[in-house]
Each structure stands twice: as structure tokens, then as C-alpha cells.
Amino acid sequence: MADVLEAVGYHIIQAADAAQALIILRTDASIDALVTDLTMPGVDGITLIRRAREFRCDLPTILLTGCADDLASLSTIAGGNVQVLRKPFGCDRLIEQLELLVGKPAEA
């Protein structure tokens, strides 16, 4: 997924887990969006979103999930302004959502 996003011009920073993602988000104000999975070891995606929004309240976010029936409630639970993509999805769908949230990459 990261390779495809980079191929269309997005600059991607990957984190090994939620703790590392929070450190990156705190120290790099140039990050335009957060893409996270709902299910991760340790802290889940909703908790990551909530913690990130404690200091980046307007951060556009995409939550990926393979186990949600009610996608709208997931967005609400995560604090709103969250696009939820159900797996499996094509990379074109992810790119479309990123373009809606942050625009096309400068190189595109």
C-alpha cells in the first residue's frame, strides 16, 4: 500500500505501532493525514486516532477495517471526520479518499 501511494506522489512515513506513530505525529507537523488499521497489536486504531487528535485535532484520518458492519458508527466512535474503508479495497479507493481529504500530491 505504501509503495503504491509513493508511486502516485505521496510522501509516506510508516510506523511500526501506535506508540511510534504518535511520536512521529507529535514531532512532524508536515504530516497531512493518518491512515491506520482498526486492529493492531497493543493500541487499536480508534485509540490511536483519539490520542493523535489530542494534539492534532484537525488531522484527516482514514481507518481501515475488515471487521466492521457499521462503518458510520466507527467514524463516530473515533471522534468524527474519519473516513472508514472496509477491507478488502483497491488502492485506487484509498488514493481517492486521500485526494478528497488532502488533495492530490504535488508531483501528480
Buried (B, 14 or more C-beta within 10 A) or exposed (E): EEEBBEEBEBEEEEBEEBEEBBEBBEEEEEBBBBBBBBEBEEBBBBBBBBBBBEEBEEBBBBBBBEEBEEBEEBBEBBBEBBBBBBEEBEEEEBBBBBBEBEEEBEEE
